[in-house]
Amino acid sequence: MTDLPSLVNIKGSPAISSVAPGSTRWLVRGAIAAGLVVAASWLGYAVAFQRGLEHLRAAAQQRLAVEAARLDGHLSRFEYLPSLLETSPSVFRLLDAPGDPALREAVSQYLKSINLLAGAENLYVLGVSGDTLAAADFEQPGTPFGQNLSYRPYVSEALSKGRGTFFGVGITSARAGYYLSYALKDGGETRGVATVKVNLDSFERAWRDIESDILLLDERRVTILSSRDAWRFHPMAPLSPQMHEEISRSKPYGNHELTPLGWTFVAQFSEGAARVTAENGVAYTLSERPINRGLWKLVLLDDEAPTRQTALIIGAMSGLACIVALLAAGLVEQRRRAIKQRLANQAALQAANDMLEIRVQERTAELRAAQDDLVHAGKLAALGQMSAGIVHELNQPLAALQTAADNAVLLVDRGSIGDARGNLTRIGELVRRLGRLTGQLRTFAYKSSSPLEAVSVEHAVAESLKILAGRVKEGGVTVVTDVDANICVIADQTRLEQLLCNIVANALDAVESADRKSILIRASREQGQTARCRIVISNSGPSIAPDVLQRMFEPFVTTKPAGKGLGLGLMLSNHIAHSFGGELRARNLTPCGAEFAVTLPLAGTSEVSHER
C-alpha cells in the first residue's frame, strides 16, 4: 500500500506522481500520431480532390468540343439559304411592287416550299424599310408577315454590311431562334433583305438527357439556351446601363427581366474553367468553349459532389494507411525491445553459467557426475523465467504480419482497395493467431487444458506455409506438398500449426546455403494395427552431424550461430507431438538432406476443423 506522506507535500498540496513523466510522454506520442493521421487524411483528400477536378475539366473540354461542333454545324447549315433567294426573279418583282397582294402570296408560297426542304424555323423577305413582304409561315398565327422589323439588329446589319446574325425571341411568335440575314442586291443596289430563322430547341431537349448541365451564353453572357428552364434568359453577371439600353431597342429577350443568376465564383482557372457555387448551394466545375465565330460561349457544369465523395474516401484510406504504418512501426519497436531483453537475458544466463563453471571446477571429482544433471536442471528452471524470450515461436507470425502490413500500404498507394482489404483481413487473423500462441506457451511446463479435436492436416500445412510464405519467396525455395485432403488427426489446430512451422522453418534454415533449395511435405495413413497418420518433412540441405542428431530434441541444442536460435524449436515441437499422443523423429537422407517425421493418431474424416 502506498505511504500517505509520499502523496502529499509539506504544505498539504498533492505531490507529482512518479508516473507523470511517462504519462506525458505517451500523451505527446499519441498527439503526434493523431496529427500524422490527420495530416495524411487531409493530404490524401486534397490531392485526390485536385486530381478529380483536373479530370473533370479535361473530360468537359472533350464533351464541349463535340457539342460545339454539333451546334456550329447546325448554325452553318442554313447560311446559304438567304442568299439562295437572290436567284429568284419573283422575289425581285415583289421588291419592285411590294403592295401587290397576289405577288406577295405567290412569293410566300415559294418560300414555304423552299423552307419545307431546308427544315428551318422560318424564311421571309423584307423590304429596305423593314416591312415583311413575304414569309414561309404567312398562314400561321404569329407570322412576321406584314410586320415592320427594322429595329432588329440583323436587318440593319444586312443593309449596312450585307449580312447579319442575331439571337432573340420572336416578337410575333414569342419563340426564341437564331436569325441569319442577307442583303438582296440587283446591279449593286440593295433591294431588300432575306432572313432565315433557325430553331435550337432540339439542343435544349438533348441537353436535358445528359448528366451534366449545359448553358449557351451570347455576347452579353446572357443564357439563351439551357438544360434547366430556370436558368434561361439570366445573365451571369449584372448588365451595364448601356447593355440595358441596347436590349430595350432590339428586344432580343422578349419581356424577361434579365435578373442575374447570383452564382459565386470560388476559383478561376485557365481556358475559361472555374469553380462556382449556384444559388441552391451546389458546387460546380465550370468549363466553357467559344462557338459561332467566338460570339457565344458554350458552358458545361459538372457537379463536384461525386468527386468530393471519392476524395473523402481516399482521404479516409490515407488515414487508415497511416494508422497501419504507425502500428507496424510500433510492432517493429516492440520487437526490437523484445530482442534487446532476450539478449540481456542470454547475457545474464551466460554470466550465471560462467560463475557456475568456476564453482564446479573447485568441487571434488566425486561431484562431477552430478554436475551435468545440475546444469541441465538449471537450464530448464531458467527457461521458465525466459517466457519473454520465447520469440522463436512468434517469429514466423510476426514476419508474416510485417509483410502483410507493408503490402497493404503499397496496395493502398496503388489504389488496389480490394487487395488491401484482403491484406488487412490477413493481419487480423495473424494478430488473433499470436494471441493463441502466447496463450499456449504454458504447454512447455504444463499440460494444455484445450480439448483435442479432429484437425485437417491439409489445412494445418496450408496455414503454416502461409505464415512462412515470405521466407519461402525471399529464399527462392521450392516447396512441394503431397497431402491427402481427407486425413484428419486428433490434435489442437494452433499447436499443430506451431509444430509444423518450427520444422519447416528449420528446413528453410537448412537449405539456405544449399545449391538446390527444395522442401517436400507428405502426409499419408500409416499401415498398422492402430490408425495413425505420418507427416514427413524433408529438405535438400546438408546432413545433420551424428552427435547433434542424437540430442536433436534436447533444449538449447542448435547448429545455428549465436543470436539466431535458442535451440528450443524442436524441443517444443517434440513436446507438442507427445501431448497429442504422437512422436517426432529425425534422420539423415542419402546422399544429403534430412527428414523429420511426425506420427499422430488419426481421427474420423468427417470431423474436419477449419475454424481457424
ZAMARGU-4260 file (C-alpha; in steps of 0.2 Angstrom, whole numbers, plus 5000, padded with zeros to 4 digits):
<rodrens>
0) 5000/5000/5000 | 5007/5017/4996 | 5013/5028/5010 | 5002/5043/5013 | 5016/5056/5016
5) 5023/5052/4999 | 5007/5058/4991 | 5006/5074/5000 | 5019/5088/5002 | 5023/5098/5017
10) 5010/5111/5013 | 4996/5099/5010 | 4996/5101/4991 | 4996/5085/4980 | 5014/5079/4975
15) 5018/5075/4957 | 5016/5056/4954 | 5031/5046/4948 | 5021/5040/4933 | 5018/5058/4927
20) 5033/5059/4915 | 5028/5043/4907 | 5010/5048/4905 | 5016/5065/4897 | 5027/5055/4885
25) 5013/5044/4880 | 5001/5059/4878 | 5014/5068/4867 | 5017/5052/4856 | 4998/5050/4855
30) 4996/5068/4849 | 5010/5066/4836 | 5002/5050/4830 | 4985/5058/4829 | 4992/5073/4820
35) 5001/5062/4807 | 4984/5053/4804 | 4975/5069/4801 | 4989/5076/4790 | 4989/5060/4780
40) 4970/5060/4778 | 4970/5079/4773 | 4984/5077/4761 | 4975/5061/4753 | 4959/5071/4751
45) 4967/5087/4744 | 4977/5078/4731 | 4963/5066/4726 | 4951/5081/4725 | 4963/5092/4715
50) 4966/5077/4703 | 4947/5074/4702 | 4944/5092/4697 | 4958/5091/4684 | 4950/5076/4677
55) 4933/5084/4676 | 4940/5099/4667 | 4949/5088/4654 | 4933/5077/4651 | 4922/5093/4650
60) 4933/5100/4636 | 4931/5085/4626 | 4912/5085/4628 | 4912/5103/4624 | 4922/5101/4608
65) 4909/5088/4602 | 4894/5098/4607 | 4901/5114/4600 | 4905/5106/4583 | 4887/5100/4583
70) 4880/5117/4586 | 4892/5126/4574 | 4887/5113/4561 | 4869/5116/4564 | 4870/5135/4563
75) 4881/5135/4547 | 4869/5123/4539 | 4857/5137/4535 | 4870/5151/4530 | 4867/5148/4511
80) 4848/5149/4512 | 4845/5168/4512 | 4857/5170/4498 | 4848/5157/4488 | 4833/5170/4486
85) 4844/5181/4476 | 4842/5169/4461 | 4823/5171/4461 | 4816/5183/4449 | 4799/5183/4458
90) 4807/5189/4474 | 4814/5205/4465 | 4797/5208/4456 | 4790/5208/4474 | 4803/5220/4480
95) 4798/5231/4465 | 4780/5230/4468 | 4778/5227/4487 | 4760/5232/4488 | 4754/5218/4475
100) 4744/5205/4486 | 4745/5191/4473 | 4763/5193/4471 | 4766/5193/4490 | 4756/5177/4492
105) 4765/5169/4477 | 4782/5173/4484 | 4776/5167/4502 | 4771/5150/4494 | 4788/5149/4486
110) 4797/5152/4502 | 4786/5139/4510 | 4791/5126/4498 | 4810/5130/4500 | 4808/5130/4519
115) 4800/5113/4519 | 4815/5106/4510 | 4828/5116/4521 | 4820/5112/4538 | 4822/5130/4545
120) 4810/5138/4558 | 4805/5151/4545 | 4811/5160/4529 | 4805/5178/4525 | 4809/5193/4514
125) 4809/5211/4520 | 4810/5227/4510 | 4823/5240/4514 | 4811/5249/4525 | 4810/5234/4536
130) 4792/5228/4531 | 4790/5209/4530 | 4783/5207/4512 | 4783/5188/4511 | 4785/5173/4524
135) 4785/5154/4523 | 4773/5154/4538 | 4762/5168/4531 | 4747/5157/4535 | 4752/5153/4553
140) 4747/5163/4569 | 4762/5173/4575 | 4769/5175/4557 | 4780/5191/4554 | 4771/5193/4538
145) 4766/5212/4537 | 4776/5217/4552 | 4790/5230/4552 | 4806/5223/4559 | 4818/5237/4555
150) 4823/5239/4574 | 4830/5221/4574 | 4849/5222/4573 | 4850/5208/4559 | 4840/5220/4547
155) 4852/5235/4550 | 4867/5224/4549 | 4862/5216/4532 | 4858/5233/4525 | 4874/5240/4530
160) 4886/5225/4529 | 4877/5213/4518 | 4875/5200/4531 | 4868/5199/4549 | 4866/5187/4563
165) 4855/5189/4579 | 4848/5178/4593 | 4832/5183/4600 | 4814/5179/4605 | 4802/5182/4590
170) 4791/5197/4593 | 4775/5189/4585 | 4779/5171/4588 | 4786/5173/4606 | 4798/5158/4601
175) 4817/5161/4603 | 4828/5157/4587 | 4844/5162/4578 | 4842/5174/4563 | 4853/5174/4548
180) 4850/5189/4536 | 4857/5193/4518 | 4855/5208/4508 | 4847/5205/4491 | 4856/5216/4478
185) 4852/5220/4460 | 4865/5229/4450 | 4875/5233/4466 | 4860/5241/4474 | 4852/5233/4490
190) 4834/5230/4486 | 4828/5220/4501 | 4834/5208/4515 | 4831/5189/4515 | 4830/5181/4533
195) 4830/5163/4539 | 4826/5159/4557 | 4834/5143/4565 | 4826/5134/4579 | 4838/5127/4593
200) 4825/5119/4604 | 4831/5102/4599 | 4848/5105/4608 | 4840/5110/4624 | 4829/5094/4624
205) 4845/5084/4621 | 4855/5093/4635 | 4841/5088/4647 | 4846/5069/4645 | 4864/5071/4649
210) 4872/5070/4667 | 4880/5087/4667 | 4871/5104/4664 | 4874/5115/4648 | 4872/5133/4645
215) 4874/5144/4630 | 4879/5162/4633 | 4878/5175/4620 | 4889/5190/4618 | 4882/5199/4633
220) 4884/5182/4643 | 4866/5180/4645 | 4859/5162/4645 | 4850/5160/4629 | 4849/5141/4629
225) 4850/5130/4645 | 4847/5112/4651 | 4837/5120/4665 | 4822/5131/4661 | 4825/5142/4677
230) 4842/5147/4671 | 4837/5153/4653 | 4837/5172/4650 | 4848/5176/4665 | 4865/5184/4664
235) 4880/5178/4673 | 4883/5195/4680 | 4873/5211/4681 | 4872/5220/4664 | 4878/5238/4662
240) 4866/5253/4658 | 4872/5253/4640 | 4868/5235/4638 | 4850/5238/4645 | 4848/5252/4633
245) 4853/5242/4618 | 4842/5227/4624 | 4827/5239/4625 | 4829/5244/4607 | 4832/5227/4599
250) 4822/5217/4611 | 4832/5200/4610 | 4825/5193/4626 | 4807/5197/4624 | 4799/5203/4641
255) 4811/5193/4653 | 4818/5203/4667 | 4836/5198/4665 | 4840/5196/4684 | 4857/5189/4686
260) 4860/5170/4691 | 4868/5175/4708 | 4882/5162/4706 | 4898/5164/4717 | 4914/5161/4708
265) 4925/5152/4720 | 4941/5150/4709 | 4946/5154/4691 | 4957/5144/4681 | 4965/5145/4663
270) 4955/5141/4647 | 4939/5148/4655 | 4937/5135/4668 | 4931/5140/4685 | 4923/5133/4701
275) 4906/5141/4705 | 4893/5139/4719 | 4875/5140/4712 | 4861/5149/4721 | 4855/5132/4728
280) 4872/5129/4736 | 4878/5116/4724 | 4896/5117/4719 | 4900/5115/4701 | 4916/5115/4690
285) 4913/5126/4675 | 4921/5124/4658 | 4917/5135/4643 | 4921/5135/4624 | 4919/5148/4611
290) 4907/5144/4597 | 4899/5154/4582 | 4915/5163/4577 | 4918/5167/4595 | 4902/5177/4598
295) 4895/5164/4610 | 4901/5153/4624 | 4896/5135/4627 | 4897/5131/4646 | 4897/5114/4654
300) 4893/5112/4673 | 4899/5097/4682 | 4893/5093/4700 | 4908/5092/4711 | 4899/5081/4724
305) 4904/5064/4717 | 4922/5070/4715 | 4922/5076/4733 | 4915/5060/4739 | 4928/5050/4731
310) 4941/5062/4738 | 4934/5059/4756 | 4935/5040/4753 | 4953/5042/4748 | 4957/5053/4762
315) 4950/5041/4774 | 4960/5027/4766 | 4976/5038/4768 | 4972/5040/4786 | 4969/5021/4788
320) 4986/5018/4779 | 4995/5030/4791 | 4987/5020/4806 | 4993/5004/4799 | 5010/5011/4796
325) 5011/5018/4814 | 5005/5001/4821 | 5018/4992/4810 | 5032/5004/4817 | 5025/5000/4835
330) 5027/4982/4831 | 5045/4984/4825 | 5049/4994/4840 | 5041/4981/4852 | 5051/4968/4843
335) 5067/4977/4845 | 5064/4979/4863 | 5060/4960/4865 | 5076/4956/4856 | 5086/4968/4867
340) 5078/4960/4883 | 5081/4942/4876 | 5100/4947/4873 | 5100/4954/4891 | 5093/4938/4897
345) 5106/4927/4887 | 5120/4938/4894 | 5114/4936/4912 | 5112/4917/4909 | 5129/4916/4902
350) 5136/4925/4917 | 5127/4913/4928 | 5134/4898/4918 | 5152/4905/4919 | 5151/4908/4938
355) 5144/4890/4939 | 5158/4883/4930 | 5171/4891/4941 | 5162/4884/4956 | 5161/4867/4948
360) 5180/4867/4945 | 5183/4870/4963 | 5172/4855/4968 | 5179/4837/4970 | 5179/4824/4957
365) 5165/4815/4966 | 5153/4829/4962 | 5157/4829/4943 | 5145/4815/4940 | 5130/4826/4946
370) 5136/4842/4938 | 5128/4838/4921 | 5111/4835/4929 | 5113/4851/4940 | 5117/4862/4925
375) 5103/4854/4914 | 5091/4857/4928 | 5097/4875/4930 | 5094/4877/4911 | 5076/4871/4912
380) 5072/4881/4928 | 5079/4897/4919 | 5068/4893/4904 | 5053/4896/4914 | 5059/4914/4918
385) 5063/4917/4899 | 5045/4917/4893 | 5048/4935/4886 | 5062/4927/4876 | 5052/4913/4868
390) 5052/4924/4852 | 5057/4909/4842 | 5038/4903/4842 | 5032/4921/4837 | 5045/4925/4824
395) 5035/4917/4809 | 5018/4926/4813 | 5027/4942/4816 | 5036/4941/4800 | 5020/4937/4790
400) 5012/4951/4799 | 5025/4963/4794 | 5025/4958/4776 | 5005/4959/4776 | 5006/4977/4783
405) 5019/4983/4771 | 5009/4975/4756 | 4994/4984/4762 | 5002/5001/4762 | 5009/4998/4744
410) 4991/4992/4738 | 4983/5007/4745 | 4996/5018/4737 | 4992/5009/4720 | 4973/5011/4723
415) 4970/4992/4724 | 4957/4993/4738 | 4951/4976/4736 | 4968/4968/4738 | 4972/4980/4753
420) 4956/4974/4762 | 4962/4956/4760 | 4979/4960/4767 | 4971/4969/4782 | 4959/4954/4785
425) 4975/4943/4785 | 4983/4955/4798 | 4968/4952/4809 | 4970/4933/4808 | 4988/4934/4812
430) 4985/4945/4827 | 4972/4933/4833 | 4985/4919/4830 | 4998/4927/4840 | 4986/4928/4855
435) 4983/4910/4854 | 5001/4906/4853 | 5006/4916/4868 | 4991/4908/4877 | 4998/4891/4874
440) 5017/4894/4879 | 5012/4886/4895 | 5011/4869/4886 | 5030/4868/4889 | 5028/4866/4908
445) 5010/4861/4909 | 4998/4850/4900 | 4986/4860/4890 | 4968/4862/4895 | 4962/4864/4877
450) 4952/4849/4871 | 4959/4840/4856 | 4948/4838/4841 | 4949/4832/4823 | 4960/4844/4813
455) 4963/4843/4794 | 4981/4840/4791 | 4980/4848/4774 | 4973/4864/4782 | 4986/4865/4795
460) 5000/4863/4782 | 4992/4877/4771 | 4991/4889/4786 | 5009/4885/4791 | 5015/4889/4773
465) 5005/4905/4773 | 5015/4911/4788 | 5032/4906/4781 | 5027/4912/4763 | 5038/4927/4764
470) 5054/4917/4769 | 5050/4904/4755 | 5049/4918/4742 | 5064/4928/4748 | 5075/4912/4749
475) 5069/4905/4732 | 5064/4889/4740 | 5053/4876/4730 | 5040/4869/4742 | 5031/4853/4736
480) 5016/4846/4746 | 5008/4829/4744 | 4994/4828/4757 | 4979/4818/4757 | 4964/4830/4758
485) 4954/4818/4769 | 4966/4815/4783 | 4962/4822/4800 | 4971/4819/4816 | 4967/4821/4834
490) 4976/4837/4839 | 4974/4856/4843 | 4974/4867/4827 | 4986/4881/4833 | 4998/4869/4842
495) 4999/4858/4826 | 5002/4873/4815 | 5016/4878/4828 | 5024/4861/4827 | 5024/4862/4808
500) 5030/4880/4807 | 5045/4875/4818 | 5050/4860/4807 | 5048/4870/4790 | 5057/4885/4797
505) 5072/4874/4802 | 5071/4866/4784 | 5072/4884/4777 | 5087/4887/4788 | 5095/4871/4782
510) 5093/4874/4763 | 5098/4892/4764 | 5116/4889/4758 | 5112/4873/4748 | 5113/4873/4728
515) 5096/4865/4726 | 5084/4873/4738 | 5068/4861/4740 | 5057/4855/4754 | 5044/4841/4752
520) 5029/4839/4764 | 5020/4822/4763 | 5006/4816/4774 | 4998/4798/4772 | 4990/4785/4783
525) 5002/4773/4791 | 4999/4755/4789 | 4997/4745/4805 | 4986/4739/4819 | 4982/4757/4825
530) 4975/4771/4814 | 4989/4784/4813 | 4995/4797/4801 | 5013/4800/4796 | 5018/4818/4791
535) 5036/4819/4783 | 5045/4835/4780 | 5061/4833/4771 | 5074/4845/4764 | 5089/4846/4752
540) 5101/4854/4764 | 5116/4847/4772 | 5116/4831/4783 | 5115/4833/4802 | 5130/4829/4812
545) 5128/4812/4821 | 5131/4820/4838 | 5119/4833/4835 | 5106/4821/4828 | 5106/4811/4844
550) 5102/4826/4855 | 5091/4835/4842 | 5076/4836/4854 | 5085/4842/4869 | 5084/4860/4875
555) 5097/4873/4869 | 5104/4861/4856 | 5106/4870/4840 | 5118/4871/4825 | 5114/4889/4821
560) 5126/4904/4825 | 5124/4913/4841 | 5109/4925/4842 | 5100/4917/4828 | 5092/4902/4838
565) 5089/4897/4855 | 5088/4878/4852 | 5070/4877/4858 | 5060/4874/4842 | 5062/4856/4840
570) 5061/4853/4859 | 5044/4862/4859 | 5039/4853/4843 | 5043/4836/4851 | 5034/4841/4867
575) 5018/4846/4857 | 5019/4829/4847 | 5019/4819/4863 | 5005/4830/4870 | 4994/4824/4855
580) 4999/4805/4859 | 5011/4805/4844 | 5030/4806/4842 | 5043/4816/4832 | 5058/4808/4824
585) 5073/4814/4813 | 5085/4805/4802 | 5098/4810/4788 | 5094/4806/4769 | 5106/4799/4756
590) 5117/4807/4749 | 5112/4823/4758 | 5097/4831/4767 | 5087/4827/4782 | 5069/4821/4786
595) 5058/4824/4801 | 5043/4813/4803 | 5028/4816/4814 | 5016/4802/4819 | 4999/4807/4826
600) 4983/4797/4829 | 4970/4798/4815 | 4953/4805/4818 | 4936/4802/4808 | 4937/4810/4790
605) 4921/4820/4793 | 4926/4829/4808 | 4937/4842/4799 | 4940/4858/4809 | 4943/4874/4799
610) 4938/4886/4812 | 4955/4895/4812
</rodrens>
